[in-house]
Every structure is written in structure tokens, then in C-alpha cells.
Amino acid sequence: MIIVEFNLKEGITSTAEIQITKNDTAKKMGSGDLDVFATPAMIALIENTCKNCVDLHLPSGYTTVGIEVNVKHIKPSPVNVKVRCEAILEKIDRKKLFFKVEAWDNKGKIGEGSHVRYIVNSEEFMKKIQ
């Protein structure tokens, strides 16, 4: 058995920003009937921000997979507005990573919550599902 060392520290952060397009709307994604930023799109932004937070700290051949999302979508955002997400790695439990997440548009906070990711060896992970 090979033991791999992960160079992660609690407190590291990552920020990402996107501009909402028609493809990011509830109407387009099928999660609602309106042309506003979809909750699934916000969750994807959150997961991506958390993934990017730790990517550079993992050895080659390793990545993270999302295993839990708990978020509140507080306010709607229209098409063409920029949305910013911030993730903070709050806790590390071996290969399990716990993040605090928040999202804002130009008028204030639109979402908040937590996300859990798990570190996996990419090759071994894919072998298990084939």
C-alpha cells in the first residue's frame, strides 16, 4: 500500500467569477420557468470554486469529487450580471474536505452554504465505475 501525502491546509481560499448567460438560467436548465440565475448553475460554480481551491495542492493523478452540497439560494440574479463565489477550506478529515461557500452579485449576497469534497486517485476511481 502506498501512502500519499496531501499538502493541504485549513483556511486556504479560492474565488471565481462568471457572467450569467441565457445558458445559466432556470428556464434553460429546466429548474424553473424564469430567466434568472439557476440554482443548479450556482451549485456548479460553487463546486468548481471548491475544486480549484485544492487542485494545485494535490499530487499528480489526484483530484476531488463532490459528495455533499448544502446551500441556500437567497436572491435572484438576472442575465448579464457577474456572480462571484468564494470558497474557504474550513476542515480537513483525512481525504474529506469541508468548505464554507458564499456567492454575490452586484447587489449583494445571493447564496451561502457548505460543500464537501473527497480526494480520489483519478485512475483508481474510474476503474471502479467501468
N, C-alpha and C positions, 0 to 999 in steps of 0.2 A: 504494500500500500504506500502510495506517495502522498506526503502531507504538503499541501501548498500554503504558502504564507500570503495573506492579503494585506496590502499596505493601505488600510482604510482607517480614518479617524472620525470619531463623532464630531459634529459641528461643521463639516465641510458643506458648501452650498453650491448651487447651480441656478442660473437664471436663463430663461428662454423667452423669446418674444415672437409672436406671429401676427399677421394682419388677417382678420377674418374675411373669408371669401364666401361666395354662394355655396361652395362645397362643404363648408363648415357649419351650415345652418341645420336647425332641427328639421325643417321641411325637407331638405335634400337627404339627410341621413335617415329620415323616417322615424325620428324620435319625438316628433311634434309636427304642428301644422304651420308654424310661423318662421319667417326669415330672420331668426336670431341665432346667436352662437349656441350650438347644440351641446348638451351635457356630455354626450359621448366624445365630442371634439375637445371639450375641456379636459376630460379624463385622459385622452390620448396625449394632450400637451403635458399634463401632469406626469404621466408615466414616462414620457420622453425626457422631460427635465430631470426626473429622478435617475433614470438610466444614465444620462450624460454626466450626472454628478459623480458617479463612481467609475465610469468606463476607463478613464485614464489611470486609475489606481489598481486595476486588475491585471494579472499576468496574461500574456498571450494565450488565446484559446478559451478564456473565461468570459462570461457575460452575466447579466442578471435577467430574471424573468419576474414579471409582476404576479403576485399571488393574492393581493388584497387591496381594495380601494374603498375608502370611506370618505366621501366628500359631500359638501353642500354646495349647490349652485344657487347663490344668493340673489343675483340680479342678472337681467338680460343684457346682452350687448349686440348692437346692430352690425351688419355687414360693413366692411371697410375700416372698422375700428381696430387698433392694435391691442392685443392682450399680452400681458406679461405674467409669467409664472415663476415662482421661487420655491426651491426645494431645499430643505435642511436635513441632513442625515443626523437624526436625533439619537439613535440607539443601534448598536451592533450586537447581535446574539449569534456568534459563530458565522454562519453563512446567511443569516436572516438580517435584513436591513430595514430599519423603520424610519420613515421620512415624515416630516411635517411639510405641508404644501399650502400655498396661497396663490391666488390669481387676481389680477387687477386689469381694468380697462382705464380709459382716460377719466372716468368719473368716480373711480374708487374700486374697492374690493368687490369681486364678483363670485369668488369661490374660495373654499378653505377645507382642510381636512387632513387625512393621513393616507399613506401608501406604504405597502410592504413589498419588498423585492427579495429574491433569493438568488444567491450566487451559484451558477452552474458551469460545468465544463461543457462547452458547446457541442463538441463531438459526442461525448457520452450521452448528453441529453437527447440529441437527435437519434442516436441508436435505439434508445428506449421506445421511441414512438413509431419506429418503422416495422 
